[in-house]
Amino acid sequence: MAMLKSVRIAKKELEERKAEDVMVVDVRENTPFADYYVIATAPNEKALGAFADYVEEALEKEGVEVRQKDGTPDSGWVIVDAGPVVVHLFSEAKRKEIALDGLLAHRLENKK
């Protein structure tokens, strides 16, 4: 999978900041509004907000436009929309509840 520069930046930033279960999913065949999802878990609300800020800053520092940041740490889910890359940051409980990982895996299996 040839990843975009913005995917590499977001993934590296999250891994360096000790986000948990960081994964990159190619969603080009599943959604018209993104090419990749970067999905990660934060250990608490404070880290969730900080991860979103760190990713936004790292992307902008490299010239990548962040179109929108949505959600709040207390909701357990924050999205950083950087055009073809959408970063989904979850609390552990919200990640299990939403089950985006499983949903995408199921959709990808059905496309084969």
Helices and strands as residue ranges (DSSP letters): H 5-16, E 20-26, E 36-42, H 45-61, E 68-72, G 73-75, E 77-82, E 85-91, H 92-98, H 100-111
